Amino acid sequence: MNSSVLLCLIVMLVQLWPCSPSAQNSSTQNTAQSFTPVRRVKRSWLWEPLFATEEQISPDPVYIGQLKSDLDKQDGKLEYILTGEGAGSFFFINEYNGKIYVTQKLDREKKPFYTLRAQAINRSTRLPVEPESEFIIKVRDVNDNEPQFLDGPYVATVPEMSPEGTSVTQVTATDADDPSYGNGARLLYSLIEGQPYFSVEPKTGVIRMASQMDRETKDQYLVIIQAKDMVGQPGAFSATATVTINLSDVNDNPPKFQQRLYYMSVSEEAPVGTTVGKVFAEDSDIGDNAAMDYFIEADSSDVFNIITDNETQEGIILLKKRVDYESKRRYSIQVKAVNRYIDERFLKEEPFEDTTIVKINVEDADEPPVFTLENYVMEIVEGAVSGTLVGVVTARDPDDDDSPVRYSIVHSTHLKRLFSINEHNGAIITTEPLDRERASWHNITVTATETRNPEKISEANVYIQVLDVNDNAPEFPKNYETFVCENAVSGQV
């Protein structure tokens, strides 16, 4: 063999089967005396890359390649020796011709290659004619593994009404076969269940929306993805994974009143803040997308108010000002419900609000008598004889039946001696003369009671001023006593 051919062969095989320097040095040292004088410079191993196919089952050893020295004259004088991983168990070498055989089934996924060493010795002298060299037997893959989804089952969420092509999630399967050899590890994804709503990219496993979907129609979908090796060719292995896809809510539904007309009533006796009734606009969305505010429109907003119950999303109508059956017996108000958070993408379809009419009847109540004035101020001169008229208070029943009223004075025993009131007409008179110098003002409380319902009572304050008359002579505040000298001159103080 010429030098150029030998050099090319060495370059081609140096990465797979580099010579072992340690083995070579050791061999050289052990045989320095006898081997060196006869060493041929051009001798070399001759072999091709070696491969053994996994999962092969044969009653006879399977030939996978040959090691040969260029010194081998095929006369049986050389002996080939094989050591290293699997030597004697998985592999053996014909000691006469260097042919290598595999004797057991191999599994590439457990061990993808074996590192062995070869040596050629002279049978007679037992001296090496080739240095011990290291080489590799690669295990060639066959498609013997199924794809596996290691992260399944999958759960994903995507907003409803997402446009076609929106990415939902990605599923990934693995295959233990060799990705660099053949198609055993080349996977192809397909959709087994989930059409026509979803699609999957065959090479990446990315699941996408295939159509717009409405959460209010269906909020959860079960998708089944299949991964096939061998790029889906016949005989390929496959695996499936389930993907639960939930649709999250967006504000794509406006509020809608289920009633176009509500009827309510409130008593005229009801205090400010009384709950008159509730209205409700349904919204198919959930969470913040269903939150809404209610408003009262037109002229009744000064009598009624409306607030939102943030938990039930009901509109609560409250009494803002007292109502009077005798003044106005019926109110008609317009209530509007408006979504609190608006998604502008859906505004072009319809406004996100709705209105309804609420009719409120004022219920009559048996009200107590009403005085013409809340406070009365009257005057009388002091010293007026008993029975003198001080003034008149007036009250009437505001109800339709206009029940008669009776008057009385609520005061202490002392004041009762000074004034009395006619129970029928409310005339207040004195019961004895008044003295301004003793009391210039008298405050009394007058009640008016319905004759037909004594529980209905009203009160009014009456302030009576006693006017002064000149009925008192001057008086010295004390008795004076003084002295004067007997010789005091005229005009002396």
RODO-2510 file (C-alpha; in nm, 4 decimals, decimal comma):
residues 493
     n   res          X          Y          Z
     1     m     0,0000     0,0000     0,0000
     2     n     0,1469     0,3368    -0,0997
     3     s     0,1787     0,6221     0,1477
     4     s    -0,0957     0,8459    -0,0006
     5     v    -0,3636     0,5766     0,0191
     6     l    -0,2616     0,4900     0,3726
     7     l    -0,2782     0,8562     0,4772
     8     c    -0,6323     0,9001     0,3347
     9     l    -0,7561     0,5931     0,5174
    10     i    -0,6127     0,7127     0,8477
    11     v    -0,7733     1,0584     0,8127
    12     m    -1,1125     0,9067     0,7338
    13     l    -1,1149     0,6810     1,0375
    14     v    -0,9318     0,8907     1,2952
    15     q    -1,2505     1,0343     1,4598
    16     l    -1,4244     0,6995     1,5023
    17     w    -1,1337     0,4815     1,5929
    18     p    -0,8328     0,6823     1,7115
    19     c    -0,5397     0,4773     1,8103
    20     s    -0,4840     0,4451     2,1805
    21     p    -0,1491     0,6043     2,2628
    22     s    -0,1317     0,4372     2,5992
    23     a    -0,1881     0,0949     2,4530
    24     q     0,0578     0,1561     2,1751
    25     n     0,3270     0,2866     2,4083
    26     s     0,2768    -0,0033     2,6434
    27     s     0,3048    -0,2563     2,3651
    28     t     0,6118    -0,0892     2,2272
    29     q     0,7845    -0,0861     2,5623
    30     n     0,7109    -0,4507     2,6328
    31     t     0,8594    -0,5665     2,3031
    32     a     1,1311    -0,3122     2,2474
    33     q     1,4104    -0,5666     2,2209
    34     s     1,2501    -0,8140     1,9844
    35     f     0,9942    -0,6131     1,7924
    36     t     1,1701    -0,2919     1,6933
    37     p     1,4305    -0,4365     1,4501
    38     v     1,1614    -0,6056     1,2349
    39     r     0,8853    -0,3288     1,2509
    40     r     0,7523    -0,2293     0,9117
    41     v     0,6864     0,1380     0,8814
    42     k     0,3941     0,1062     0,6388
    43     r     0,1911    -0,1555     0,8176
    44     s    -0,1564    -0,0502     0,9389
    45     w    -0,5001    -0,1660     1,0350
    46     l    -0,7523    -0,1919     0,7583
    47     w    -1,1214    -0,1615     0,8536
    48     e    -1,4423     0,0115     0,7637
    49     p    -1,6825     0,1872     1,0060
    50     l    -1,8684    -0,0772     1,2015
    51     f    -2,2447    -0,0768     1,2709
    52     a    -2,4715    -0,3230     1,4474
    53     t    -2,8482    -0,2932     1,4121
    54     e    -3,0448    -0,2991     1,7361
    55     e    -3,3245    -0,5418     1,8174
    56     q    -3,1958    -0,8086     1,5753
    57     i    -3,2799    -1,1610     1,6860
    58     s    -3,0970    -1,4449     1,5053
    59     p    -3,0045    -1,8013     1,6051
    60     d    -2,6657    -1,7482     1,4436
    61     p    -2,4114    -1,4718     1,5031
    62     v    -2,4560    -1,1782     1,2724
    63     y    -2,1562    -1,0532     1,0791
    64     i    -2,1044    -0,6772     1,1139
    65     g    -1,7528    -0,6138     0,9744
    66     q    -1,3885    -0,7127     0,9605
    67     l    -1,0624    -0,5919     1,1097
    68     k    -0,7515    -0,6711     0,9104
    69     s    -0,3850    -0,5936     0,9179
    70     d    -0,2024    -0,5315     0,5941
    71     l     0,0568    -0,7838     0,7199
    72     d    -0,2018    -1,0577     0,7118
    73     k    -0,0988    -1,2983     0,4336
    74     q    -0,4030    -1,5151     0,5075
    75     d    -0,1716    -1,7992     0,6050
    76     g    -0,3093    -1,8323     0,9580
    77     k     0,0011    -1,6875     1,1241
    78     l    -0,1789    -1,3899     1,2732
    79     e    -0,4208    -1,4039     1,5643
    80     y    -0,6801    -1,1312     1,6161
    81     i    -0,7773    -1,0437     1,9732
    82     l    -1,0855    -0,8348     2,0755
    83     t    -1,1244    -0,6645     2,4166
    84     g    -1,3316    -0,3847     2,5616
    85     e    -1,7054    -0,3195     2,6040
    86     g    -1,9156    -0,6190     2,5088
    87     a    -1,6198    -0,8284     2,3925
    88     g    -1,6936    -1,1947     2,4513
    89     s    -2,0581    -1,1272     2,5393
    90     f    -2,2196    -0,9143     2,2703
    91     f    -1,9335    -0,9348     2,0224
    92     f    -1,6675    -1,1880     1,9246
    93     i    -1,3976    -1,1859     1,6594
    94     n    -1,2783    -1,4655     1,4408
    95     e    -0,9182    -1,4911     1,5505
    96     y    -0,8018    -1,6062     1,2082
    97     n    -0,9612    -1,3541     0,9727
    98     g    -1,0671    -1,0618     1,2012
    99     k    -1,4345    -1,0878     1,1206
   100     i    -1,6570    -0,9488     1,3968
   101     y    -1,9989    -1,0872     1,4853
   102     v    -2,2767    -0,9786     1,7203
   103     t    -2,4282    -1,2592     1,9218
   104     q    -2,7032    -1,0890     2,1272
   105     k    -2,9867    -0,8429     2,0735
   106     l    -2,8752    -0,4816     2,1239
   107     d    -3,0786    -0,1844     2,2449
   108     r    -2,9609     0,1523     2,1124
   109     e    -3,1710     0,3416     2,3667
   110     k    -2,9777     0,1746     2,6483
   111     k    -2,6331     0,1936     2,4863
   112     p    -2,5820     0,3675     2,1522
   113     f    -2,2203     0,2564     2,0937
   114     y    -1,9501     0,0259     2,2249
   115     t    -1,5816     0,1087     2,2589
   116     l    -1,3518    -0,1875     2,1914
   117     r    -0,9834    -0,2569     2,1307
   118     a    -0,8275    -0,4806     1,8678
   119     q    -0,4849    -0,6424     1,8598
   120     a    -0,3054    -0,8637     1,6058
   121     i    -0,0235    -1,0903     1,7297
   122     n     0,2064    -1,3462     1,5755
   123     r     0,0858    -1,6918     1,6736
   124     s     0,4353    -1,8273     1,6969
   125     t     0,6139    -1,5527     1,8822
   126     r     0,3052    -1,4134     2,0593
   127     l     0,4413    -1,0717     1,9740
   128     p     0,2161    -0,7937     1,8394
   129     v     0,2410    -0,7210     1,4711
   130     e    -0,0091    -0,4336     1,5038
   131     p    -0,0392    -0,1982     1,7981
   132     e    -0,3537    -0,2333     2,0074
   133     s    -0,6054     0,0168     1,8669
   134     e    -0,9396     0,1427     1,9872
   135     f    -1,2465     0,1464     1,7688
   136     i    -1,6216     0,1995     1,8061
   137     i    -1,9181    -0,0112     1,7039
   138     k    -2,2235     0,2063     1,6629
   139     v    -2,5689     0,0620     1,7294
   140     r    -2,7930     0,1512     1,4392
   141     d    -3,1444     0,2562     1,5318
   142     v    -3,4693     0,0911     1,4354
   143     n    -3,8124     0,2348     1,5109
   144     d    -3,8870     0,0446     1,8279
   145     n    -4,0110     0,3240     2,0553
   146     e    -4,3494     0,4894     2,0701
   147     p    -4,3806     0,8668     2,1064
   148     q    -4,4639     0,9881     2,4562
   149     f    -4,6345     1,3020     2,5862
   150     l    -4,4489     1,3607     2,9093
   151     d    -4,6387     1,6726     3,0202
   152     g    -4,9961     1,5601     2,9566
   153     p    -5,2790     1,5874     3,0211
   154     y    -5,2753     1,9525     2,9212
   155     v    -5,4972     2,2398     3,0344
   156     a    -5,5087     2,5709     2,8464
   157     t    -5,7181     2,8868     2,8514
   158     v    -5,7937     3,1211     2,5622
   159     p    -6,0285     3,4232     2,5485
   160     e    -6,3612     3,3624     2,3809
   161     m    -6,4219     3,5244     2,0434
   162     s    -6,0489     3,5066     1,9667
   163     p    -5,9870     3,5315     1,5911
   164     e    -5,9036     3,2310     1,3782
   165     g    -5,5360     3,1378     1,4037
   166     t    -5,4913     3,2476     1,7647
   167     s    -5,2361     3,0273     1,9416
   168     v    -5,3868     2,8311     2,2316
   169     t    -5,1006     2,6149     2,3574
   170     q    -4,8303     2,3767     2,2386
   171     v    -4,8040     2,0049     2,3048
   172     t    -4,4741     1,8222     2,2722
   173     a    -4,4083     1,4498     2,2383
   174     t    -4,0692     1,2811     2,2655
   175     d    -3,9390     0,9694     2,0930
   176     a    -3,6439     0,7718     2,2253
   177     d    -3,5355     0,6640     1,8776
   178     d    -3,2357     0,8191     1,7028
   179     p    -3,3303     1,1593     1,5557
   180     s    -3,0192     1,1602     1,3339
   181     y    -3,0959     0,8332     1,1590
   182     g    -3,4063     0,7498     0,9628
   183     n    -3,7552     0,8722     1,0520
   184     g    -3,8034     0,6813     1,3739
   185     a    -3,7981     0,9996     1,5841
   186     r    -3,9576     1,2365     1,3324
   187     l    -4,3023     1,3140     1,4680
   188     l    -4,6154     1,4365     1,2982
   189     y    -4,9034     1,5875     1,5017
   190     s    -5,2688     1,5575     1,4039
   191     l    -5,6059     1,6380     1,5573
   192     i    -5,8156     1,3353     1,6542
   193     e    -6,0920     1,5275     1,8304
   194     g    -6,1636     1,8995     1,8370
   195     q    -6,2711     1,9858     1,4850
   196     p    -6,3922     2,2254     1,3594
   197     y    -6,3018     2,4520     1,6467
   198     f    -5,9264     2,3886     1,6678
   199     s    -5,6341     2,2924     1,4487
   200     v    -5,2801     2,1730     1,5184
   201     e    -4,9591     2,2468     1,3320
   202     p    -4,8260     1,9070     1,2122
   203     k    -4,4595     1,9735     1,2868
   204     t    -4,4701     2,1917     1,5988
   205     g    -4,7754     2,0696     1,7907
   206     v    -4,9062     2,4264     1,8292
   207     i    -5,2841     2,4252     1,8759
   208     r    -5,4680     2,7184     1,7198
   209     m    -5,8221     2,8483     1,7025
   210     a    -5,9989     2,7386     1,3860
   211     s    -6,3113     2,9489     1,4424
   212     q    -6,4527     3,2113     1,6765
   213     m    -6,6296     3,0602     1,9765
   214     d    -6,8729     3,1999     2,2297
   215     r    -6,8150     3,1140     2,5948
   216     e    -7,1812     3,1690     2,6718
   217     t    -7,2643     2,8806     2,4333
   218     k    -6,9945     2,6423     2,5587
   219     d    -6,7056     2,7240     2,7883
   220     q    -6,4908     2,4086     2,7764
   221     y    -6,3652     2,1792     2,5010
   222     l    -6,1766     1,8490     2,5072
   223     v    -5,9164     1,8162     2,2316
   224     i    -5,7241     1,4958     2,1527
   225     i    -5,3880     1,5280     1,9767
   226     q    -5,2044     1,2359     1,8171
   227     a    -4,8285     1,2198     1,7602
   228     k    -4,7009     0,9672     1,5035
   229     d    -4,3384     0,8817     1,4355
   230     m    -4,2001     0,7860     1,0963
   231     v    -4,3598     1,1121     0,9753
   232     g    -4,6929     0,9359     0,9824
   233     q    -4,5892     0,6596     0,7382
   234     p    -4,7523     0,3148     0,7528
   235     g    -4,6288     0,1081     1,0460
   236     a    -4,5539     0,4121     1,2567
   237     f    -4,6055     0,4182     1,6323
   238     s    -4,8392     0,6775     1,7824
   239     a    -4,9471     0,8314     2,1112
   240     t    -5,2299     1,0642     2,2104
   241     a    -5,2696     1,3461     2,4609
   242     t    -5,5808     1,5191     2,5886
   243     v    -5,5968     1,8976     2,6072
   244     t    -5,8725     2,0640     2,8088
   245     i    -5,9281     2,4101     2,6642
   246     n    -6,1264     2,6608     2,8681
   247     l    -6,2706     2,9775     2,7164
   248     s    -6,2204     3,2819     2,9361
   249     d    -6,4834     3,5534     2,9339
   250     v    -6,4727     3,8810     2,7447
   251     n    -6,7358     4,1533     2,7612
   252     d    -6,9242     4,0690     2,4451
   253     n    -7,2774     4,0771     2,5888
   254     p    -7,4742     4,3885     2,6917
   255     p    -7,7093     4,3957     2,9923
   256     k    -8,0731     4,3142     2,9147
   257     f    -8,3781     4,3819     3,1304
   258     q    -8,6060     4,0795     3,1300
   259     q    -8,8998     4,3033     3,2178
   260     r    -8,9898     4,6034     3,0102
   261     l    -9,2158     4,7325     3,2896
   262     y    -9,1853     4,7078     3,6676
   263     y    -9,4594     4,7896     3,9208
   264     m    -9,3715     4,9030     4,2727
   265     s    -9,5356     5,0863     4,5599
   266     v    -9,4234     5,2938     4,8559
   267     s    -9,6163     5,4228     5,1530
   268     e    -9,6372     5,7940     5,2074
   269     e    -9,5250     5,7223     5,5635
   270     a    -9,1959     5,5680     5,4412
   271     p    -8,8891     5,7602     5,5617
   272     v    -8,6092     5,8784     5,3342
   273     g    -8,3767     5,5881     5,2461
   274     t    -8,6559     5,3273     5,2296
   275     t    -8,5998     5,0554     4,9664
   276     v    -8,8823     5,0871     4,7157
   277     g    -8,7882     4,7834     4,5041
   278     k    -8,5226     4,6172     4,2874
   279     v    -8,4636     4,5848     3,9142
   280     f    -8,2235     4,3492     3,7402
   281     a    -8,0604     4,3498     3,3986
   282     e    -7,9141     4,0126     3,3057
   283     d    -7,5666     3,9910     3,1554
   284     s    -7,4401     3,6612     3,0158
   285     d    -7,0821     3,7588     3,0940
   286     i    -6,9192     3,6930     3,4294
   287     g    -6,6988     3,8777     3,6777
   288     d    -6,6093     4,2355     3,5970
   289     n    -6,7518     4,1921     3,2494
   290     a    -7,0983     4,1596     3,4046
   291     a    -7,0589     4,4556     3,6422
   292     m    -7,3039     4,7372     3,5720
   293     d    -7,4315     5,0690     3,7024
   294     y    -7,7934     5,1830     3,7126
   295     f    -7,9227     5,5349     3,6544
   296     i    -8,2596     5,7072     3,6881
   297     e    -8,3442     5,9359     3,3998
   298     a    -8,6007     6,2183     3,3624
   299     d    -8,7593     6,4296     3,6372
   300     s    -8,8016     6,1698     3,9098
   301     s    -8,4363     6,1626     4,0098
   302     d    -8,5056     6,4172     4,2858
   303     v    -8,7598     6,1825     4,4515
   304     f    -8,5905     5,8459     4,3932
   305     n    -8,2322     5,7227     4,3803
   306     i    -8,0837     5,3943     4,2572
   307     i    -7,7671     5,2120     4,3631
   308     t    -7,6024     4,8896     4,2451
   309     d    -7,5634     4,5820     4,4628
   310     n    -7,2135     4,4782     4,3528
   311     e    -7,2677     4,1168     4,4580
   312     t    -7,6016     4,0488     4,2883
   313     q    -7,5746     4,3244     4,0237
   314     e    -7,9285     4,4337     4,1094
   315     g    -8,0420     4,7936     4,0983
   316     i    -8,1933     4,9022     4,4329
   317     i    -8,4388     5,1924     4,4119
   318     l    -8,4373     5,4092     4,7255
   319     l    -8,6649     5,6873     4,8467
   320     k    -8,4738     6,0127     4,8215
   321     k    -8,7537     6,2449     4,9394
   322     r    -9,0772     6,1843     5,1300
   323     v    -9,3821     6,1319     4,9077
   324     d    -9,7365     6,2507     4,9748
   325     y   -10,0355     6,0550     4,8578
   326     e   -10,2543     6,3624     4,8612
   327     s   -10,0102     6,5560     4,6413
   328     k    -9,9004     6,2900     4,3903
   329     r   -10,0151     5,9331     4,3788
   330     r    -9,8086     5,7827     4,0944
   331     y    -9,4569     5,8140     3,9531
   332     s    -9,3167     5,6741     3,6295
   333     i    -8,9377     5,6573     3,6084
   334     q    -8,6977     5,5277     3,3439
   335     v    -8,4059     5,3178     3,4655
   336     k    -8,0937     5,2561     3,2567
   337     a    -7,8378     4,9773     3,3091
   338     v    -7,4900     5,0339     3,1653
   339     n    -7,1898     4,7970     3,1679
   340     r    -6,9211     4,9339     3,3953
   341     y    -6,6336     4,8076     3,1800
   342     i    -6,6720     4,8320     2,8042
   343     d    -6,4796     4,6332     2,5427
   344     e    -6,4604     4,8673     2,2465
   345     r    -6,4230     4,5748     2,0047
   346     f    -6,7918     4,4967     2,0445
   347     l    -6,9353     4,8479     2,0610
   348     k    -6,9971     4,8524     1,6870
   349     e    -7,2491     4,5693     1,7203
   350     e    -7,4828     4,7282     1,9792
   351     p    -7,4735     4,9692     2,2752
   352     f    -7,3829     4,8099     2,6039
   353     e    -7,6855     4,9431     2,7917
   354     d    -8,0579     4,8863     2,8271
   355     t    -8,3574     5,0711     2,9753
   356     t    -8,6828     4,9800     3,1464
   357     i    -8,9829     5,1651     3,2924
   358     v    -9,0691     5,1540     3,6633
   359     k    -9,4134     5,2661     3,7774
   360     i    -9,4343     5,3495     4,1488
   361     n    -9,7660     5,3935     4,3275
   362     v    -9,7835     5,5980     4,6467
   363     e    -9,9920     5,4199     4,9089
   364     d   -10,2190     5,6236     5,1308
   365     a   -10,1490     5,6101     5,5028
   366     d   -10,3525     5,7303     5,8000
   367     e   -10,1465     6,0366     5,8768
   368     p   -10,1670     6,2382     6,1974
   369     p   -10,3273     6,5837     6,1941
   370     v   -10,1190     6,8628     6,0473
   371     f   -10,1006     7,2047     6,2167
   372     t   -10,1142     7,5085     5,9959
   373     l    -9,7925     7,6249     6,1659
   374     e    -9,5153     7,4348     6,3296
   375     n    -9,4711     7,7160     6,5868
   376     y    -9,7268     7,9741     6,7026
   377     v    -9,6389     8,3098     6,8611
   378     m    -9,9177     8,4879     7,0565
   379     e    -9,9475     8,7979     7,2765
   380     i   -10,1644     8,8995     7,5759
   381     v   -10,1479     9,1951     7,8088
   382     e   -10,0773     9,1302     8,1674
   383     g   -10,3596     9,1517     8,4105
   384     a   -10,6199     9,0380     8,1578
   385     v   -10,9109     8,8737     8,3290
   386     s   -10,9533     8,5008     8,3291
   387     g   -11,1061     8,3619     8,0099
   388     t   -10,9370     8,6167     7,7868
   389     l   -10,8630     8,4717     7,4387
   390     v   -10,4908     8,4384     7,3733
   391     g   -10,5079     8,2890     7,0199
   392     v   -10,6208     7,9943     6,8114
   393     v   -10,4269     7,6934     6,6778
   394     t   -10,5586     7,4962     6,3809
   395     a   -10,4880     7,1426     6,2631
   396     r   -10,6583     6,9173     6,0115
   397     d   -10,6439     6,5544     5,9055
   398     p   -10,4605     6,5424     5,5665
   399     d   -10,6269     6,2138     5,4698
   400     d   -10,9234     6,1933     5,2399
   401     d   -11,1674     6,1121     5,5192
   402     d   -11,0686     6,4361     5,7001
   403     s   -11,1237     6,3034     6,0493
   404     p   -11,2152     6,5671     6,3166
   405     v   -10,9398     6,6520     6,5626
   406     r   -10,9321     6,7351     6,9319
   407     y   -10,6877     6,9709     7,0941
   408     s   -10,5188     6,9585     7,4307
   409     i   -10,2310     7,1242     7,6159
   410     v    -9,9310     6,9304     7,7419
   411     h    -9,7725     7,1216     8,0280
   412     s    -9,6929     7,1251     8,3926
   413     t    -9,9468     7,1739     8,6685
   414     h    -9,8417     7,5361     8,7028
   415     l    -9,9032     7,6141     8,3332
   416     k   -10,2274     7,4300     8,3347
   417     r   -10,3618     7,6816     8,5813
   418     l   -10,2695     7,9682     8,3489
   419     f   -10,4094     7,8475     8,0091
   420     s   -10,6717     7,6155     7,8707
   421     i   -10,7722     7,5179     7,5147
   422     n   -11,1034     7,4447     7,3532
   423     e   -11,0748     7,0823     7,2425
   424     h   -11,2929     7,1412     6,9401
   425     n   -11,1707     7,4669     6,7877
   426     g   -10,8206     7,5132     6,9347
   427     a   -10,8930     7,8448     7,1085
   428     i   -10,6450     7,9146     7,3900
   429     i   -10,7691     8,1248     7,6861
   430     t   -10,6268     8,2335     8,0190
   431     t   -10,7457     8,0779     8,3399
   432     e   -10,6146     8,3566     8,5593
   433     p   -10,4606     8,7013     8,5167
   434     l   -10,0937     8,6998     8,4090
   435     d    -9,8216     8,9113     8,5612
   436     r    -9,5465     9,0159     8,3218
   437     e    -9,3193     9,0966     8,6073
   438     r    -9,3364     8,7347     8,7197
   439     a    -9,2969     8,5773     8,3694
   440     s    -9,2789     8,7633     8,0415
   441     w    -9,2966     8,4462     7,8169
   442     h    -9,4908     8,1219     7,8462
   443     n    -9,4110     7,8193     7,6266
   444     i    -9,6769     7,5521     7,5904
   445     t    -9,7184     7,2435     7,3732
   446     v   -10,0496     7,1806     7,2001
   447     t   -10,1532     6,8402     7,0625
   448     a   -10,4053     6,7543     6,7948
   449     t   -10,5526     6,4024     6,8011
   450     e   -10,7699     6,2299     6,5406
   451     t   -11,1030     6,1396     6,6914
   452     r   -11,1300     5,8234     6,4816
   453     n   -10,7750     5,7071     6,5513
   454     p   -10,6407     5,8388     6,8815
   455     e   -10,2951     5,7010     6,7979
   456     k   -10,2498     5,9708     6,5340
   457     i   -10,1261     6,2699     6,7304
   458     s    -9,9388     6,5840     6,6263
   459     e    -9,7783     6,8563     6,8344
   460     a    -9,7132     7,2260     6,7924
   461     n    -9,5256     7,4755     7,0082
   462     v    -9,7047     7,7914     7,1224
   463     y    -9,4972     8,0841     7,2516
   464     i    -9,7037     8,3392     7,4481
   465     q    -9,5590     8,6836     7,5277
   466     v    -9,7072     8,8805     7,8182
   467     l    -9,7244     9,2509     7,7331
   468     d    -9,6520     9,5109     7,9994
   469     v    -9,9034     9,7631     8,1436
   470     n    -9,8336    10,0454     8,3946
   471     d    -9,9542     9,8655     8,6992
   472     n    -9,6629     9,9253     8,9383
   473     a    -9,5709    10,2461     9,1343
   474     p    -9,2059    10,3396     9,1729
   475     e    -9,0374    10,1861     9,4704
   476     f    -8,7100    10,2618     9,6434
   477     p    -8,4947     9,9578     9,6485
   478     k    -8,4152    10,0154    10,0210
   479     n    -8,4846    10,2338    10,3246
   480     y    -8,2454    10,5239    10,3607
   481     e    -8,1218    10,6605    10,7013
   482     t    -7,9026    10,9685    10,7345
   483     f    -7,7730    11,2197    10,9885
   484     v    -7,7184    11,5923    10,9895
   485     c    -7,5240    11,8084    11,2294
   486     e    -7,7220    12,0589    11,4332
   487     n    -7,5166    12,3498    11,3124
   488     a    -7,5419    12,2552    10,9400
   489     v    -7,5811    12,5576    10,7196
   490     s    -7,8532    12,5922    10,4603
   491     g    -7,7879    12,4040    10,1343
   492     q    -7,5457    12,1540    10,2854
   493     v    -7,5870    11,7991    10,1532
***
